[in-house]
Amino acid sequence: MDTECLFCRIVAGEIPTTVVHETDTTIAFRDIDPKAAVHVLVIPKTHYPDIVALAADPAAAADVLAASAAVAEAEGLTADGFRVLFNTGPYAGQEVFHVHAHVLGGEPLGPMLAIR
């Protein structure tokens, strides 16, 4: 655990959050600043700074993906569609450097990127 990492502190139970799904290796909770009607973050309980580091552990990567799908199903997003998004690095807007998937849906999401 990285004691400076916000998400590690959530995993440790030091910071309260609204958990919507949990496994032995992952935890999913509602984003405090949602960008869609449904906006859930899915993280591995082990600290990986970004998706590149997570990809080096295929089992952990699979767990995050499976948890993301379980969240989408539990939140009722599978019929109309949803988005799973990873931001990696400052250019992509990653704010917390503990890899996390954003599960977004519950309304039309629009284009992936704004036109420049």
NUDO-449769 format. One record per atom (N, C-alpha, C): residue number from 0; residue in one letter; atom name; x, y, z. Coordinates in nm, 4 decimals, decimal comma, padded with zeros to 6 digits. Each point is the difference from the previous one (the first is absolute). Layout:
FILUM   i aa at       px       py       pz
FILUM NUM  a CA        X        Y        Z
...
END
This chain:
FILUM   i aa at       px       py       pz
FILUM   0  m  N  00,0840 -00,1185  00,0000
FILUM   0  m CA -00,0840  00,1185  00,0000
FILUM   0  m  C  00,0883  00,1245  00,0000
FILUM   1  d  N -00,0371  00,0951 -00,0820
FILUM   1  d CA  00,0648  00,1302 -00,0038
FILUM   1  d  C -00,0790  00,0907  00,0945
FILUM   2  t  N  00,0599  00,0381  00,1126
FILUM   2  t CA -00,0731  00,0762  00,1017
FILUM   2  t  C -00,0395  00,1395 -00,0465
FILUM   3  e  N  00,0591  00,0482 -00,1090
FILUM   3  e CA -00,0348  00,1300 -00,0561
FILUM   3  e  C -00,1103 -00,0104 -00,1059
FILUM   4  c  N -00,0319 -00,1212 -00,0418
FILUM   4  c CA -00,0950 -00,0220 -00,1092
FILUM   4  c  C -00,1440  00,0011  00,0521
FILUM   5  l  N -00,0820  00,0873 -00,0572
FILUM   5  l CA -00,1405  00,0109  00,0383
FILUM   5  l  C -00,0721 -00,1339 -00,0124
FILUM   6  f  N  00,0200 -00,0692 -00,1115
FILUM   6  f CA -00,0728 -00,1247 -00,0215
FILUM   6  f  C  00,0510 -00,1119  00,0904
FILUM   7  c  N  00,1294 -00,0025  00,0304
FILUM   7  c CA  00,0508 -00,0979  00,0969
FILUM   7  c  C -00,0636  00,0237  00,1371
FILUM   8  r  N -00,0209  00,1268  00,0335
FILUM   8  r CA -00,0634  00,0331  00,1273
FILUM   8  r  C -00,1472 -00,0418  00,0000
FILUM   9  i  N -00,0659  00,0064 -00,1149
FILUM   9  i CA -00,1379 -00,0496 -00,0105
FILUM   9  i  C -00,0008 -00,1514  00,0191
FILUM  10  v  N  00,0921 -00,0705 -00,0658
FILUM  10  v CA  00,0093 -00,1457  00,0153
FILUM  10  v  C  00,0227 -00,0363  00,1469
FILUM  11  a  N  00,0828  00,0778  00,0693
FILUM  11  a CA  00,0307 -00,0270  00,1411
FILUM  11  a  C -00,1145  00,0373  00,0940
FILUM  12  g  N -00,1044  00,0632 -00,0524
FILUM  12  g CA -00,1135  00,0391  00,0825
FILUM  12  g  C  00,0216  00,1303  00,0749
FILUM  13  e  N  00,1044  00,0741 -00,0335
FILUM  13  e CA  00,0292  00,1260  00,0675
FILUM  13  e  C -00,0873  00,1149 -00,0500
FILUM  14  i  N -00,0500 -00,0122 -00,1220
FILUM  14  i CA -00,0838  00,1038 -00,0594
FILUM  14  i  C -00,1320 -00,0651 -00,0399
FILUM  15  p  N -00,1122  00,0522  00,0495
FILUM  15  p CA -00,1293 -00,0605 -00,0344
FILUM  15  p  C -00,0374  00,0253 -00,1454
FILUM  16  t  N -00,0716 -00,0939 -00,0557
FILUM  16  t CA -00,0484  00,0109 -00,1373
FILUM  16  t  C -00,1234 -00,0870 -00,0148
FILUM  17  t  N -00,0716  00,0168 -00,1096
FILUM  17  t CA -00,1178 -00,0817 -00,0270
FILUM  17  t  C  00,0400 -00,1163 -00,0887
FILUM  18  v  N  00,0246 -00,1138  00,0609
FILUM  18  v CA  00,0417 -00,1198 -00,0716
FILUM  18  v  C -00,1212 -00,0624 -00,0674
FILUM  19  v  N  00,0148 -00,0324 -00,1300
FILUM  19  v CA -00,1092 -00,0638 -00,0731
FILUM  19  v  C  00,0339 -00,1432 -00,0398
FILUM  20  h  N  00,1278 -00,0362  00,0071
FILUM  20  h CA  00,0425 -00,1359 -00,0359
FILUM  20  h  C  00,1371 -00,0232  00,0614
FILUM  21  e  N  00,0217 -00,1204  00,0512
FILUM  21  e CA  00,1309 -00,0320  00,0564
FILUM  21  e  C  00,0298 -00,1478 -00,0183
FILUM  22  t  N  00,1244 -00,0288 -00,0334
FILUM  22  t CA  00,0498 -00,1372 -00,0074
FILUM  22  t  C  00,1248 -00,0074  00,0881
FILUM  23  d  N  00,0639 -00,1144  00,0009
FILUM  23  d CA  00,1243 -00,0130  00,0769
FILUM  23  d  C  00,1094  00,0922 -00,0528
FILUM  24  t  N -00,0055  00,0335 -00,1293
FILUM  24  t CA  00,1093  00,0751 -00,0626
FILUM  24  t  C -00,0389  00,1384 -00,0504
FILUM  25  t  N -00,1296  00,0325 -00,0016
FILUM  25  t CA -00,0453  00,1287 -00,0533
FILUM  25  t  C -00,1042  00,0631  00,0913
FILUM  26  i  N -00,0168  00,1299 -00,0182
FILUM  26  i CA -00,1079  00,0715  00,0666
FILUM  26  i  C -00,0529  00,1046 -00,0984
FILUM  27  a  N -00,1310  00,0166 -00,0015
FILUM  27  a CA -00,0646  00,0968 -00,0891
FILUM  27  a  C -00,0862  00,0922  00,0852
FILUM  28  f  N  00,0116  00,1296 -00,0296
FILUM  28  f CA -00,0721  00,0986  00,0794
FILUM  28  f  C -00,0423  00,1177 -00,0871
FILUM  29  r  N -00,1014  00,0719  00,0455
FILUM  29  r CA -00,0535  00,1130 -00,0749
FILUM  29  r  C  00,1012  00,1154 -00,0017
FILUM  30  d  N  00,0147  00,0633 -00,1168
FILUM  30  d CA  00,0870  00,1157 -00,0135
FILUM  30  d  C -00,0624  00,1171  00,0747
FILUM  31  i  N  00,0810  00,0775  00,0711
FILUM  31  i CA -00,0541  00,1133  00,0764
FILUM  31  i  C -00,0322  00,1203 -00,0883
FILUM  32  d  N  00,0469 -00,0017 -00,1249
FILUM  32  d CA -00,0287  00,1074 -00,0954
FILUM  32  d  C -00,0451 -00,0641 -00,1307
FILUM  33  p  N -00,1208 -00,0592 -00,0016
FILUM  33  p CA -00,0419 -00,0815 -00,1149
FILUM  33  p  C -00,0113  00,0797 -00,1294
FILUM  34  k  N  00,0413 -00,0637 -00,1084
FILUM  34  k CA -00,0065  00,0588 -00,1341
FILUM  34  k  C -00,1119 -00,0606 -00,0835
FILUM  35  a  N -00,0777 -00,0893  00,0588
FILUM  35  a CA -00,1145 -00,0637 -00,0661
FILUM  35  a  C -00,0989 -00,0408  00,1088
FILUM  36  a  N -00,1190 -00,0403 -00,0418
FILUM  36  a CA -00,1020 -00,0427  00,0959
FILUM  36  a  C  00,0529 -00,1118  00,0896
FILUM  37  v  N  00,0754 -00,0914 -00,0590
FILUM  37  v CA  00,0703 -00,1039  00,0753
FILUM  37  v  C  00,1482  00,0209 -00,0258
FILUM  38  h  N  00,0766  00,0146  00,1069
FILUM  38  h CA  00,1452  00,0174 -00,0111
FILUM  38  h  C  00,0627 -00,0706  00,1193
FILUM  39  v  N  00,0534 -00,1191 -00,0284
FILUM  39  v CA  00,0591 -00,0836  00,1028
FILUM  39  v  C  00,1467 -00,0217 -00,0341
FILUM  40  l  N  00,0859  00,0074  00,1006
FILUM  40  l CA  00,1421 -00,0290 -00,0172
FILUM  40  l  C  00,0269 -00,1423  00,0459
FILUM  41  v  N  00,0763 -00,0729 -00,0787
FILUM  41  v CA  00,0385 -00,1373  00,0328
FILUM  41  v  C  00,1515 -00,0017  00,0129
FILUM  42  i  N  00,0488 -00,0444  00,1152
FILUM  42  i CA  00,1445 -00,0016  00,0236
FILUM  42  i  C  00,0448 -00,1366  00,0498
FILUM  43  p  N  00,1256 -00,0357 -00,0302
FILUM  43  p CA  00,0559 -00,1170  00,0659
FILUM  43  p  C  00,0368  00,0388  00,1430
FILUM  44  k  N -00,0087 -00,0925  00,0915
FILUM  44  k CA  00,0376  00,0294  00,1386
FILUM  44  k  C  00,1514  00,0163  00,0143
FILUM  45  t  N  00,0745 -00,0623 -00,0875
FILUM  45  t CA  00,1449  00,0178 -00,0027
FILUM  45  t  C  00,0312  00,1264 -00,0786
FILUM  46  h  N  00,0986  00,0746  00,0447
FILUM  46  h CA  00,0353  00,1249 -00,0662
FILUM  46  h  C  00,0789 -00,0253 -00,1286
FILUM  47  y  N -00,0555  00,0484 -00,1108
FILUM  47  y CA  00,0678  00,0089 -00,1296
FILUM  47  y  C -00,0189  00,1456 -00,0419
FILUM  48  p  N  00,1036  00,0715 -00,0383
FILUM  48  p CA -00,0162  00,1418 -00,0293
FILUM  48  p  C -00,0817  00,0299 -00,1256
FILUM  49  d  N  00,0008 -00,0909 -00,0968
FILUM  49  d CA -00,0706  00,0265 -00,1255
FILUM  49  d  C -00,0278 -00,1307 -00,0725
FILUM  50  i  N -00,0658  00,0096 -00,1144
FILUM  50  i CA -00,0394 -00,1197 -00,0736
FILUM  50  i  C  00,1196 -00,0768 -00,0557
FILUM  51  v  N  00,1099  00,0700 -00,0274
FILUM  51  v CA  00,1210 -00,0677 -00,0474
FILUM  51  v  C  00,0517 -00,0950  00,1086
FILUM  52  a  N  00,0048  00,0462  00,1230
FILUM  52  a CA  00,0433 -00,0846  00,1114
FILUM  52  a  C -00,0999 -00,1129  00,0245
FILUM  53  l  N -00,1295  00,0300 -00,0101
FILUM  53  l CA -00,1023 -00,1029  00,0193
FILUM  53  l  C  00,0116 -00,1081 -00,1057
FILUM  54  a  N  00,0286  00,0371 -00,1233
FILUM  54  a CA  00,0097 -00,0976 -00,1090
FILUM  54  a  C  00,1124 -00,0993  00,0218
FILUM  55  a  N  00,0972  00,0347  00,0815
FILUM  55  a CA  00,1091 -00,0931  00,0316
FILUM  55  a  C -00,0469 -00,1133  00,0912
FILUM  56  d  N -00,1202  00,0131  00,0553
FILUM  56  d CA -00,0605 -00,1041  00,0841
FILUM  56  d  C -00,1333 -00,0384 -00,0641
FILUM  57  p  N  00,0035 -00,0920 -00,0980
FILUM  57  p CA -00,1227 -00,0329 -00,0745
FILUM  57  p  C -00,1163 -00,0447  00,0875
FILUM  58  a  N  00,0267 -00,0697  00,1082
FILUM  58  a CA -00,1097 -00,0442  00,0873
FILUM  58  a  C -00,0682  00,1197  00,0656
FILUM  59  a  N  00,0776  00,0962  00,0461
FILUM  59  a CA -00,0578  00,1198  00,0617
FILUM  59  a  C -00,0771  00,0813 -00,1037
FILUM  60  a  N  00,0545  00,0107 -00,1204
FILUM  60  a CA -00,0687  00,0727 -00,1074
FILUM  60  a  C -00,1338 -00,0667 -00,0309
FILUM  61  a  N -00,0006 -00,1316 -00,0061
FILUM  61  a CA -00,1246 -00,0734 -00,0260
FILUM  61  a  C -00,1003  00,0224  00,1120
FILUM  62  d  N  00,0467  00,0064  00,1234
FILUM  62  d CA -00,0897  00,0235  00,1136
FILUM  62  d  C -00,0664  00,1377 -00,0102
FILUM  63  v  N  00,0765  00,1024 -00,0387
FILUM  63  v CA -00,0560  00,1342 -00,0143
FILUM  63  v  C -00,1032  00,0016 -00,1125
FILUM  64  l  N  00,0312 -00,0649 -00,1104
FILUM  64  l CA -00,0945 -00,0054 -00,1114
FILUM  64  l  C -00,1275 -00,0753  00,0392
FILUM  65  a  N  00,0143 -00,1134  00,0676
FILUM  65  a CA -00,1173 -00,0767  00,0434
FILUM  65  a  C -00,0836  00,0796  00,0993
FILUM  66  a  N  00,0644  00,0711  00,0907
FILUM  66  a CA -00,0732  00,0814  00,0967
FILUM  66  a  C -00,0724  00,1149 -00,0706
FILUM  67  s  N  00,0625  00,0580 -00,1019
FILUM  67  s CA -00,0648  00,1065 -00,0769
FILUM  67  s  C -00,1265 -00,0516 -00,0675
FILUM  68  a  N  00,0067 -00,1188 -00,0578
FILUM  68  a CA -00,1176 -00,0604 -00,0636
FILUM  68  a  C -00,1084 -00,0308  00,1029
FILUM  69  a  N  00,0402 -00,0489  00,1175
FILUM  69  a CA -00,0973 -00,0299  00,1057
FILUM  69  a  C -00,0700  00,1272  00,0474
FILUM  70  v  N  00,0749  00,1081  00,0112
FILUM  70  v CA -00,0586  00,1285  00,0396
FILUM  70  v  C -00,1005  00,0463 -00,1056
FILUM  71  a  N  00,0387 -00,0067 -00,1266
FILUM  71  a CA -00,0906  00,0413 -00,1076
FILUM  71  a  C -00,1291 -00,0801  00,0044
FILUM  72  e  N  00,0113 -00,1286  00,0221
FILUM  72  e CA -00,1194 -00,0843  00,0075
FILUM  72  e  C -00,0850  00,0371  00,1219
FILUM  73  a  N  00,0632  00,0134  00,1158
FILUM  73  a CA -00,0732  00,0318  00,1233
FILUM  73  a  C -00,0665  00,1370 -00,0064
FILUM  74  e  N  00,0604  00,0925 -00,0729
FILUM  74  e CA -00,0543  00,1358 -00,0122
FILUM  74  e  C -00,1028  00,0108 -00,1124
FILUM  75  g  N -00,0274 -00,1105 -00,0699
FILUM  75  g CA -00,1013 -00,0006 -00,1055
FILUM  75  g  C  00,0440  00,0675 -00,1285
FILUM  76  l  N  00,1293 -00,0033 -00,0288
FILUM  76  l CA  00,0525  00,0716 -00,1162
FILUM  76  l  C  00,0149 -00,0850 -00,1258
FILUM  77  t  N -00,0137 -00,1298  00,0111
FILUM  77  t CA  00,0350 -00,0860 -00,1133
FILUM  77  t  C -00,0982  00,0099 -00,1170
FILUM  78  a  N -00,1244  00,0308  00,0248
FILUM  78  a CA -00,0977  00,0048 -00,1096
FILUM  78  a  C  00,0245  00,1187 -00,0929
FILUM  79  d  N  00,0272  00,1161  00,0559
FILUM  79  d CA  00,0157  00,1205 -00,0812
FILUM  79  d  C  00,1443  00,0350 -00,0311
FILUM  80  g  N  00,0926 -00,0604  00,0714
FILUM  80  g CA  00,1414  00,0240 -00,0248
FILUM  80  g  C  00,0658  00,0838  00,1075
FILUM  81  f  N  00,1312 -00,0107  00,0040
FILUM  81  f CA  00,0789  00,0701  00,1005
FILUM  81  f  C  00,1418  00,0146 -00,0523
FILUM  82  r  N  00,0780  00,0756  00,0714
FILUM  82  r CA  00,1399  00,0225 -00,0368
FILUM  82  r  C  00,0882 -00,0380  00,1183
FILUM  83  v  N  00,1128 -00,0649 -00,0299
FILUM  83  v CA  00,1040 -00,0255  00,0996
FILUM  83  v  C  00,1227  00,0762 -00,0472
FILUM  84  l  N  00,0502  00,0878  00,0845
FILUM  84  l CA  00,1061  00,0920 -00,0395
FILUM  84  l  C  00,1135 -00,0022  00,1015
FILUM  85  f  N  00,1229 -00,0073 -00,0504
FILUM  85  f CA  00,1195  00,0147  00,0832
FILUM  85  f  C  00,0728  00,1257 -00,0455
FILUM  86  n  N  00,0312  00,0900  00,0912
FILUM  86  n CA  00,0857  00,1138 -00,0295
FILUM  86  n  C  00,1395 -00,0366  00,0502
FILUM  87  t  N  00,0993  00,0134 -00,0861
FILUM  87  t CA  00,1355 -00,0359  00,0380
FILUM  87  t  C  00,0937  00,1162 -00,0277
FILUM  88  g  N  00,0523  00,0580  00,1062
FILUM  88  g CA  00,0945  00,1094 -00,0113
FILUM  88  g  C -00,0658  00,1356 -00,0034
FILUM  89  p  N  00,0809  00,1047  00,0166
FILUM  89  p CA -00,0543  00,1355  00,0091
FILUM  89  p  C -00,0685  00,0490 -00,1275
FILUM  90  y  N  00,0483 -00,0366 -00,1178
FILUM  90  y CA -00,0651  00,0438 -00,1242
FILUM  90  y  C -00,1412 -00,0569 -00,0118
FILUM  91  a  N -00,0226 -00,1166  00,0587
FILUM  91  a CA -00,1318 -00,0624 -00,0061
FILUM  91  a  C -00,0910  00,0442  00,1142
FILUM  92  g  N  00,0545  00,0777  00,0930
FILUM  92  g CA -00,0814  00,0491  00,1103
FILUM  92  g  C -00,0019 -00,0893  00,1225
FILUM  93  q  N  00,0960 -00,0923  00,0111
FILUM  93  q CA  00,0042 -00,0829  00,1199
FILUM  93  q  C  00,0310  00,0890  00,1198
FILUM  94  e  N -00,0863 -00,0041  00,1010
FILUM  94  e CA  00,0158  00,0838  00,1188
FILUM  94  e  C  00,0500 -00,0781  00,1200
FILUM  95  v  N -00,0412 -00,1253  00,0114
FILUM  95  v CA  00,0453 -00,0871  00,1086
FILUM  95  v  C  00,0845 -00,1081 -00,0640
FILUM  96  f  N  00,1244 -00,0112  00,0425
FILUM  96  f CA  00,0925 -00,0930 -00,0643
FILUM  96  f  C -00,0028 -00,1370  00,0675
FILUM  97  h  N -00,1210 -00,0545  00,0030
FILUM  97  h CA -00,0326 -00,1390  00,0352
FILUM  97  h  C -00,0976 -00,0391 -00,1102
FILUM  98  v  N  00,0380 -00,0948 -00,0828
FILUM  98  v CA -00,0808 -00,0308 -00,1183
FILUM  98  v  C -00,1471 -00,0183  00,0373
FILUM  99  h  N -00,0871  00,0555 -00,0823
FILUM  99  h CA -00,1435 -00,0143  00,0242
FILUM  99  h  C -00,0757  00,0080 -00,1320
FILUM 100  a  N -00,1027 -00,0819 -00,0072
FILUM 100  a CA -00,0904  00,0011 -00,1145
FILUM 100  a  C -00,1219  00,0823  00,0385
FILUM 101  h  N -00,0418  00,0870 -00,0906
FILUM 101  h CA -00,1243  00,0737  00,0166
FILUM 101  h  C -00,1077 -00,0782 -00,0746
FILUM 102  v  N -00,1051 -00,0405  00,0675
FILUM 102  v CA -00,1162 -00,0618 -00,0632
FILUM 102  v  C -00,1060  00,1091 -00,0073
FILUM 103  l  N -00,0349  00,0384 -00,1230
FILUM 103  l CA -00,0898  00,1131 -00,0237
FILUM 103  l  C -00,1209 -00,0443 -00,0809
FILUM 104  g  N -00,1160  00,0506  00,0349
FILUM 104  g CA -00,1199 -00,0329 -00,0769
FILUM 104  g  C -00,1243  00,0569  00,0641
FILUM 105  g  N -00,1129 -00,0564 -00,0387
FILUM 105  g CA -00,1275  00,0443  00,0522
FILUM 105  g  C -00,0631  00,1127 -00,0786
FILUM 106  e  N  00,0698  00,0463 -00,1050
FILUM 106  e CA -00,0480  00,1064 -00,0872
FILUM 106  e  C  00,0891  00,0009 -00,1237
FILUM 107  p  N -00,0422  00,0638 -00,1090
FILUM 107  p CA  00,0900  00,0117 -00,1153
FILUM 107  p  C  00,1274  00,0739  00,0410
FILUM 108  l  N  00,1138 -00,0549 -00,0384
FILUM 108  l CA  00,1280  00,0553  00,0444
FILUM 108  l  C  00,0645  00,0959 -00,0983
FILUM 109  g  N -00,0471  00,0022 -00,1209
FILUM 109  g CA  00,0586  00,0905 -00,0991
FILUM 109  g  C  00,1311 -00,0526 -00,0539
FILUM 110  p  N  00,0715  00,0860 -00,0710
FILUM 110  p CA  00,1248 -00,0450 -00,0642
FILUM 110  p  C  00,1072 -00,0311  00,1033
FILUM 111  m  N  00,0963 -00,0817 -00,0414
FILUM 111  m CA  00,1101 -00,0356  00,0879
FILUM 111  m  C  00,0851  00,1214  00,0338
FILUM 112  l  N  00,0272  00,0839 -00,0996
FILUM 112  l CA  00,0827  00,1181  00,0194
FILUM 112  l  C -00,0675  00,1216 -00,0622
FILUM 113  a  N  00,0257  00,1153  00,0552
FILUM 113  a CA -00,0513  00,1228 -00,0589
FILUM 113  a  C  00,0800  00,0299 -00,1275
FILUM 114  i  N -00,0656  00,0580 -00,0968
FILUM 114  i CA  00,0681  00,0406 -00,1237
FILUM 114  i  C  00,0884  00,1187  00,0326
FILUM 115  r  N  00,1230 -00,0037 -00,0498
FILUM 115  r CA  00,0944  00,1078  00,0317
FILUM 115  r  C -00,0269  00,1232 -00,0768
END
